[in-house]
Amino acid sequence: MFQKDYILRMVEMIGELIAVVLGLLKRGDLEQAERVLERGYMDFLRQDAAFFHSLSNEKLTTGLIEEHHYQHGHLSVLAELFFAEGELCNAQGELERASKCYGKALVLLEFLEKEDRTWSEKREERISVIGKKIATFNANKRLS
C-alpha cells in the first residue's frame, strides 16, 4: 500500500511540475523551464534525461519495468516529462528533437493504455494531442 500511495503522490507532483514548466514556456522563460525539467528527471526518476533518451522505445517500457523495476506510475511520470520536454524543444525551435520527445511520450502512453488496469481520460487526451503534434511535424517535414 505504501508503494501505491508513493506512486500516486509522485504522479500528482509531476502534474504540478509540468504546470510550472508549461507556465514558464508561456511566459517565454525557456532557460528556467529547461532547468526545472532537468531537475524533474532526477527528482522523480533518479536518472538524467540523457539516460532515458538513450533507450530504444522497447527499453522505455519493458526494459525499464524488467531491468530497473519501474512501475506504471514511473512510466506515466516519464511520459509527462517527455511531453513537457517536447513542448520546450518546440518552443526553442528544435523541431526534430521535439518530435522525438513526443514520440517517446506516445510510446509510453500507448503502452500504459494497453497494459494499465485503470482508464484515464487525461491519458487518452494526451495521446490524442501528441498524435496530432507528431502528424503536424511529419506533414511539415514532407513539405520542406
C-alpha positions, 0 to 999 in steps of 0.5 A: 500500500505504501508503494501505491500511495508513493506512486500516486503522490509522485504522479500528482507532483509531476502534474504540478511540475509540468504546470510550472514548466508549461507556465514558464514556456508561456511566459517565454522563460525557456532557460528556467523551464529547461532547468526545472525539467532537468531537475524533474528527471532526477527528482522523480526518476533518479536518472538524467534525461540523457539516460532515458533518451538513450533507450530504444522505445522497447527499453522505455517500457519493458526494459525499464519495468524488467531491468530497473523495476519501474512501475506504471506510475514511473512510466506515466511520470516519464511520459509527462516529462517527455511531453513537457520536454517536447513542448520546450524543444518546440518552443526553442525551435528544435523541431526534430528533437521535439518530435522525438520527445513526443514520440517517446511520450506516445510510446509510453502512453500507448503502452500504459493504455494497453497494459494499465488496469485503470482508464484515464481520460487525461491519458487518452487526451494526451495521446490524442494531442501528441498524435496530432503534434507528431502528424503536424511535424511529419506533414511539415517535414514532407513539405520542406 
